[in-house]
Amino acid sequence: MVRLTRRRLVVVVVAAALLIAGGGYAVHRAARFDLAATARRLDALTIRITGSAAELRANELLSYHRVEGGTAACMRERGQPWRIRPYVSYYQDFTDADVGYGDGWAGVLDSVTHLGRRVVRNAMGSARMPDETSPEQWHLRPGDDVTAWVAASNACRERYEHRDYHDTDPPAGAYDLVNLPGLLNRIAAHPTVLAAALPYSPCMAARGHTVGWDGRDDFLFRNWDLRREEAPIDGRPAGPAWVRAEAELTALYRDDAECRMPAYTAAMRLLSWRLDDWEAEHREQLDRIRADWERRLAEAARLPTEITLPPIAPRPSPGP
């Protein structure tokens, strides 16, 4: 009797999966597959849907004028002080290399080259944001009526759902479409991908990590202790704790990418076969979203990065 070891079991399951895949696999198995080109295509599609780095900054600037400018005007109408904060972009350090499909999903199609870079960029963006724990300290002077100011502030900000200008929305439907509806779940559940994912946990265990295939979310997106006061922004070097945390997360993401490579390759192969049909099916949505991004970029190009409210017109003196 042949002893069925885990390694032999994986081989058996993979072979069975290929048989289950059937005719589709038989048709495509001889087709030329370029893994790097498919990854680039997925990145480009993601940017097409959720915006380039420049478009994300433009969207932020539009929101700055709408939210910060609108709140300031509203507060002035109510006779309450509002110091306009200077425009600061969360995406200042981002390039298009940071906003592709990336490694922010904990899914099978996550990039195997980003190695946690989006996590680091997000932490840098957060470090640029103002501390809003006590906003009244920024806007008020000693002796101002805090209660009246808070009431006015809540009323003025309600129209923006109490969000600040960094909390932007993409074109309608973008977040749904970037999840590749009707395609991503089919790929992730495909027998060849599931079989190729079986060695993941043993591979990670050999590198000192205890994590299952379905537990990668919490495992990767933990608190990495990327402290805002140590972020490498505005020309300052990264602090010691930041350097340690970034090295640790990069090493972990590298382990994840290497252990995920069999499943990733299988999934990307399936994606390369099916993406043409998916894009054709969603052409109208893709074109509408892309046109909306381009419109926002053009509108933002005409706006300054400073908000200046018009002077208050003097009221006429009362008559005799």
Sequence and secondary structure as in RCSB ss.txt:
>XXXX:A:sequence
MVRLTRRRLVVVVVAAALLIAGGGYAVHRAARFDLAATARRLDALTIRITGSAAELRANELLSYHRVEGGTAACM
RERGQPWRIRPYVSYYQDFTDADVGYGDGWAGVLDSVTHLGRRVVRNAMGSARMPDETSPEQWHLRPGDDVTAWV
AASNACRERYEHRDYHDTDPPAGAYDLVNLPGLLNRIAAHPTVLAAALPYSPCMAARGHTVGWDGRDDFLFRNWD
LRREEAPIDGRPAGPAWVRAEAELTALYRDDAECRMPAYTAAMRLLSWRLDDWEAEHREQLDRIRADWERRLAEA
ARLPTEITLPPIAPRPSPGP
>XXXX:A:secstr
     HHHHHHHHHHHHHHHHTHHHHHHTTS   HHHHHHHHHHHHHHHH  HHHHHHHHHHHIIIIIHHHHHHH
HHTT          TTTT  GGGSSSTT S STTS SSSTTHHHHHHHHHHHHS   SSHHHHH  TT  HHHHH
HHHHHHHHTTTT  TTS   STTHHHHTT TTTHHHHHT HHHHHHHTTHHHHHHHTT    GGGHHHHHSS   
  GGG   TT    HHHHHHHHHHHHHHHHHHHHHHHHHHHHHHHHHHHHHHHHHHTHHHHHHHHHHHHHHHHHH
HTS SS              
